[in-house]
Amino acid sequence: MQAMILREAAAGKVETAELPLPEPAPGQIRLKVQACGVCRTDLHVVDGELPEPKLPVVPGHEIVGKVDALGEGVDRFSLGQRVGVPWLGFSCGVCDYCRSGRENLCGEARYTGYQIDGGYAGYCLADARYSFALPEGYSDSEAAPLLCAGLIGYRAYRMAGEARRLGVYGFGAAAHIMIQVALWEGREVYAFTREGDDAAQAFARDLGAAWAGASGQAPPHELDAAILFAPVGALVPEALKRTARGGTVVCAGIHMSDIPSFPYRILWEERTIRSVANLTRRDAEAFLSLAPKVPVKTHTQDYPLAEANRALDDLRCGRLQGAAVLRP
């Protein structure tokens, strides 16, 4: 099968490879990949910002595929069924975190496209326990971003609590999904983008943002909570300054540049900073059930699998509105 692989840590790009067709072990399924989203976490893996990936590794963890083969003992899925595979690809199932429904914090967890070969390929293997039936009404490309931008975005959104006025820093794939859920639930969204990114601000307004501006600007109202999808530590104190007493700043990324020191007064008055780690299977089940009810509409741009580096670079340089999707 054709695949795009990362051969060396921090290579900054993937390379074309011909790999043998993988055979599913007990408990696994093999998928013929129909689409794979390109996520900022893929950039962190390719650019060496996440340590010790399996090398070589096939990146990609927003995988949509059709079940092509079943490993021994798999009865959750049938041949030909459309299935999605997200970032969390394995957890031990026996530690305190797993037994309390917090497998996202499992110390033995492994992740798709990082320690497990992912979806930048014609076929992939996945643990059937960490794979999910996908809702109807979405094309393969439209469904792909739901599997990370949607799932991680949803977990971050829920951690923002009951905020009526919600700020979103970094208006990319996750934010363009979460704004739809927030508006459906009757909240106001304030979008913050890179300085001078008029296209992203217009995109946010088109999706219903009450206000859109640069990340250094003050919104017209104090925020009840803010979610940082941009991996920029300097935005944490910026968001705190814009957040009302008792508010929460949620850091949604798996990687972020260092947070600079800031005066205690902008944290005081019971403001909270919290991070989001990975996702749980309950997150996946809840969000994939919710998405067609809103209905969430994803904005995507397709790329041939062989042009994975162009898709990664477009994401790296902020040239995308919505999400990039690779099509084998």
C-alpha positions as CSV (number, residue, x, y, z in Angstrom):
1,M,0.0,0.0,0.0
2,Q,1.0,3.6,-0.5
3,A,1.8,5.5,2.7
4,M,3.3,8.8,3.8
5,I,5.8,8.2,6.7
6,L,7.8,10.2,9.1
7,R,11.3,8.6,9.1
8,E,13.2,10.9,11.4
9,A,12.3,12.9,14.5
10,A,11.7,16.6,13.7
11,A,12.1,16.0,10.0
12,G,9.4,18.6,9.3
13,K,8.0,16.5,6.4
14,V,6.7,13.1,5.5
15,E,8.0,10.8,2.7
16,T,6.3,8.5,0.3
17,A,6.7,4.8,1.0
18,E,5.3,1.4,-0.2
19,L,4.4,-0.7,2.9
20,P,3.1,-4.2,3.1
21,L,-0.6,-4.6,3.8
22,P,-1.0,-4.9,7.6
23,E,-2.8,-7.9,9.0
24,P,-5.2,-7.4,12.0
25,A,-4.3,-9.1,15.3
26,P,-7.0,-10.3,17.7
27,G,-9.2,-7.4,18.7
28,Q,-8.1,-5.3,15.7
29,I,-9.8,-4.2,12.5
30,R,-8.3,-3.2,9.2
31,L,-9.7,-0.2,7.4
32,K,-9.4,0.8,3.8
33,V,-8.8,4.5,4.4
34,Q,-11.3,6.8,2.7
35,A,-10.1,10.0,4.2
36,C,-7.8,11.3,6.9
37,G,-7.9,14.7,8.4
38,V,-4.7,16.8,8.9
39,C,-4.5,18.0,12.5
40,R,-2.2,20.4,14.3
41,T,-1.1,17.5,16.4
42,D,0.3,15.9,13.2
43,L,2.4,19.1,12.9
44,H,3.6,18.7,16.4
45,V,4.7,15.1,15.6
46,V,6.3,15.9,12.3
47,D,8.1,19.0,13.6
48,G,9.4,17.2,16.6
49,E,7.4,19.1,19.3
50,L,6.1,15.8,20.7
51,P,8.9,13.6,22.0
52,E,9.8,10.0,21.1
53,P,7.3,9.1,18.3
54,K,7.5,5.5,17.0
55,L,9.9,5.8,14.0
56,P,9.2,5.3,11.3
57,V,5.5,6.2,11.8
58,V,2.5,6.8,9.6
59,P,0.9,10.0,11.0
60,G,-2.8,10.8,11.0
61,H,-5.5,10.3,13.6
62,E,-8.7,11.6,12.0
63,I,-9.3,8.4,10.0
64,V,-12.5,7.5,8.1
65,G,-12.4,4.1,6.5
66,K,-14.4,1.0,5.6
67,V,-13.8,-2.2,7.5
68,D,-11.7,-4.5,5.3
69,A,-10.8,-7.3,7.6
70,L,-11.6,-8.3,11.2
71,G,-9.2,-9.7,13.7
72,E,-10.2,-12.6,15.9
73,G,-12.8,-11.8,18.5
74,V,-14.1,-8.6,16.9
75,D,-17.9,-8.4,16.9
76,R,-18.5,-4.7,17.2
77,F,-18.2,-4.1,13.4
78,S,-19.0,-5.8,10.1
79,L,-17.1,-5.9,6.9
80,G,-17.8,-2.8,4.7
81,Q,-19.0,-0.7,7.7
82,R,-17.8,2.9,7.8
83,V,-15.8,3.5,11.0
84,G,-13.8,6.4,12.5
85,V,-10.5,6.2,14.4
86,P,-9.4,9.0,16.7
87,W,-6.2,10.0,18.6
88,L,-6.5,7.7,21.6
89,G,-5.8,4.3,20.2
90,F,-5.1,2.1,23.3
91,S,-5.3,2.2,27.1
92,C,-4.5,-0.5,29.6
93,G,-8.0,-0.8,30.9
94,V,-6.9,-1.8,34.4
95,C,-5.3,1.3,36.1
96,D,-7.3,3.6,38.4
97,Y,-7.7,6.1,35.5
98,C,-9.1,3.6,33.1
99,R,-11.4,2.0,35.7
100,S,-12.9,5.4,36.5
101,G,-13.6,6.3,32.9
102,R,-10.6,8.5,32.5
103,E,-8.6,6.4,30.1
104,N,-7.4,9.7,28.5
105,L,-5.0,9.9,31.5
106,C,-3.8,6.3,31.4
107,G,0.0,6.0,31.8
108,E,0.1,3.2,29.2
109,A,-2.0,4.9,26.6
110,R,-0.9,4.9,23.0
111,Y,-1.9,7.3,20.3
112,T,-2.8,6.9,16.6
113,G,-0.3,8.5,14.2
114,Y,2.2,8.8,17.0
115,Q,2.9,5.5,18.6
116,I,0.5,3.6,16.4
117,D,0.6,3.9,12.6
118,G,-2.2,6.1,11.4
119,G,-4.2,7.1,8.4
120,Y,-1.8,8.8,6.0
121,A,-2.0,5.5,4.1
122,G,-4.2,3.3,1.9
123,Y,-5.0,1.0,4.9
124,C,-4.5,1.0,8.6
125,L,-5.1,-1.1,11.7
126,A,-7.1,0.0,14.7
127,D,-8.1,-1.4,18.1
128,A,-11.9,-2.1,17.7
129,R,-12.5,-0.8,21.2
130,Y,-11.2,2.6,20.2
131,S,-13.0,2.8,16.9
132,F,-16.5,4.3,16.3
133,A,-19.4,4.0,13.9
134,L,-19.9,7.4,12.2
135,P,-23.2,9.3,11.8
136,E,-24.9,9.3,8.4
137,G,-25.2,12.5,6.5
138,Y,-21.5,13.3,6.3
139,S,-19.2,12.5,3.4
140,D,-15.9,10.8,4.2
141,S,-14.1,14.2,4.0
142,E,-16.7,15.9,6.1
143,A,-16.6,13.2,8.8
144,A,-12.8,13.2,9.2
145,P,-12.5,16.5,11.2
146,L,-15.1,15.3,13.7
147,L,-12.6,12.7,15.0
148,C,-10.2,15.1,16.6
149,A,-11.1,18.7,15.9
150,G,-14.6,17.7,16.9
151,L,-13.8,15.3,19.8
152,I,-11.0,17.3,21.5
153,G,-12.9,20.6,20.8
154,Y,-15.9,19.1,22.4
155,R,-14.0,18.0,25.5
156,A,-12.5,21.5,25.8
157,Y,-15.8,23.1,25.3
158,R,-17.4,21.1,28.1
159,M,-14.6,22.1,30.4
160,A,-15.5,25.7,29.8
161,G,-18.6,25.0,31.9
162,E,-21.8,27.0,31.5
163,A,-20.1,30.1,30.1
164,R,-22.6,32.3,28.3
165,R,-19.9,34.5,26.6
166,L,-17.2,32.2,25.3
167,G,-13.9,33.4,23.8
168,V,-12.1,31.2,21.3
169,Y,-8.4,31.8,20.5
170,G,-7.2,30.3,17.2
171,F,-10.1,30.0,14.8
172,G,-9.2,26.8,12.9
173,A,-10.6,23.3,12.5
174,A,-11.7,22.8,16.2
175,A,-13.1,26.3,16.7
176,H,-15.2,26.2,13.5
177,I,-16.9,23.1,14.8
178,M,-17.3,24.2,18.4
179,I,-18.8,27.6,17.5
180,Q,-21.7,25.7,15.9
181,V,-22.3,23.7,19.1
182,A,-22.1,26.8,21.3
183,L,-24.5,28.8,19.2
184,W,-26.9,25.8,19.1
185,E,-26.8,25.9,22.9
186,G,-27.6,29.6,23.0
187,R,-24.1,31.0,23.8
188,E,-22.2,34.0,22.4
189,V,-18.8,33.3,20.8
190,Y,-16.0,35.8,20.5
191,A,-13.3,34.8,18.0
192,F,-9.6,35.7,18.3
193,T,-7.2,35.2,15.4
194,R,-3.7,36.1,14.3
195,E,-3.1,39.8,13.8
196,G,-4.3,40.8,10.3
197,D,-6.0,37.5,9.5
198,D,-9.1,39.2,8.0
199,A,-10.1,36.0,6.3
200,A,-10.3,34.0,9.5
201,Q,-12.2,36.8,11.2
202,A,-14.7,37.0,8.3
203,F,-15.1,33.2,8.5
204,A,-15.9,33.4,12.2
205,R,-18.5,36.1,11.6
206,D,-20.0,34.1,8.8
207,L,-20.4,31.2,11.2
208,G,-22.2,33.4,13.8
209,A,-19.5,34.9,16.0
210,A,-20.8,37.9,17.9
211,W,-17.4,39.5,17.5
212,A,-14.0,38.7,15.8
213,G,-10.7,40.4,16.2
214,A,-7.0,39.9,16.7
215,S,-5.8,38.0,19.8
216,G,-4.4,41.2,21.4
217,Q,-7.6,43.1,21.1
218,A,-10.2,43.5,23.9
219,P,-13.6,42.1,23.1
220,P,-16.7,44.3,23.6
221,H,-17.6,42.3,26.8
222,E,-15.8,40.3,29.4
223,L,-15.7,36.6,28.7
224,D,-17.1,34.0,31.1
225,A,-14.6,31.5,29.7
226,A,-12.0,31.2,27.0
227,I,-10.7,28.2,25.0
228,L,-7.2,28.3,23.5
229,F,-6.9,26.2,20.4
230,A,-3.8,28.1,19.3
231,P,-0.6,26.5,20.8
232,V,0.7,29.8,22.0
233,G,1.5,30.1,25.7
234,A,1.5,33.9,25.6
235,L,-2.2,33.8,25.0
236,V,-2.9,32.4,28.5
237,P,-2.3,35.7,30.3
238,E,-4.0,37.5,27.4
239,A,-7.1,35.4,27.8
240,L,-7.0,35.8,31.6
241,K,-7.1,39.6,31.2
242,R,-10.3,39.2,29.1
243,T,-12.0,36.7,31.5
244,A,-14.5,37.8,34.1
245,R,-14.2,36.9,37.8
246,G,-14.7,33.2,38.4
247,G,-14.0,32.4,34.7
248,T,-12.0,29.6,33.2
249,V,-9.2,29.5,30.6
250,V,-9.0,26.1,28.9
251,C,-5.8,25.1,27.1
252,A,-7.0,22.6,24.5
253,G,-3.8,21.6,22.7
254,I,-1.5,18.7,23.4
255,H,1.5,21.0,23.0
256,M,1.9,24.7,23.8
257,S,4.8,27.1,23.9
258,D,5.9,28.2,27.3
259,I,3.5,30.3,29.3
260,P,5.2,33.6,30.3
261,S,5.1,34.9,33.9
262,F,2.1,37.1,34.6
263,P,0.9,39.2,37.6
264,Y,-1.2,37.3,40.1
265,R,-3.9,39.9,39.9
266,I,-5.2,38.6,36.5
267,L,-5.6,35.1,38.0
268,W,-7.0,36.3,41.3
269,E,-10.8,36.4,41.9
270,E,-11.2,32.7,41.4
271,R,-10.2,32.5,37.7
272,T,-9.0,29.0,36.7
273,I,-6.5,27.7,34.1
274,R,-6.9,24.1,33.1
275,S,-5.6,21.8,30.3
276,V,-7.3,19.2,28.2
277,A,-5.6,15.8,27.8
278,N,-6.7,13.6,24.9
279,L,-10.2,12.2,24.9
280,T,-12.3,9.4,26.3
281,R,-14.6,6.9,24.5
282,R,-17.5,8.6,26.2
283,D,-16.5,11.9,24.6
284,A,-16.5,10.2,21.2
285,E,-19.9,8.6,21.7
286,A,-21.5,11.8,23.1
287,F,-20.1,14.1,20.4
288,L,-20.7,11.8,17.4
289,S,-24.3,11.5,18.6
290,L,-24.7,15.3,19.0
291,A,-23.1,16.4,15.8
292,P,-26.0,15.5,13.4
293,K,-28.5,17.1,15.8
294,V,-26.9,20.5,15.6
295,P,-26.2,19.8,12.8
296,V,-22.4,20.4,12.7
297,K,-21.2,21.2,9.2
298,T,-17.5,20.9,8.6
299,H,-15.6,23.0,6.1
300,T,-12.8,21.0,4.4
301,Q,-10.2,21.1,1.7
302,D,-9.2,17.9,0.1
303,Y,-5.6,17.0,-0.9
304,P,-4.3,13.8,-2.6
305,L,-2.4,11.6,-0.1
306,A,0.8,12.3,-2.0
307,E,0.4,16.0,-1.3
308,A,0.5,15.5,2.5
309,N,3.4,17.9,2.9
310,R,1.5,20.7,1.1
311,A,-1.5,20.1,3.4
312,L,0.8,20.2,6.5
313,D,2.5,23.4,5.3
314,D,-0.9,25.1,4.6
315,L,-1.9,24.3,8.1
316,R,1.5,25.4,9.5
317,C,1.3,28.8,7.7
318,G,-2.4,29.5,8.5
319,R,-3.6,29.2,4.9
320,L,-6.6,27.0,5.7
321,Q,-10.2,27.9,6.7
322,G,-11.7,24.8,8.3
323,A,-9.8,21.5,8.0
324,A,-7.4,19.8,5.5
325,V,-8.3,16.2,4.5
326,L,-6.1,13.7,2.7
327,R,-7.7,11.3,0.3
328,P,-5.8,8.2,-0.7
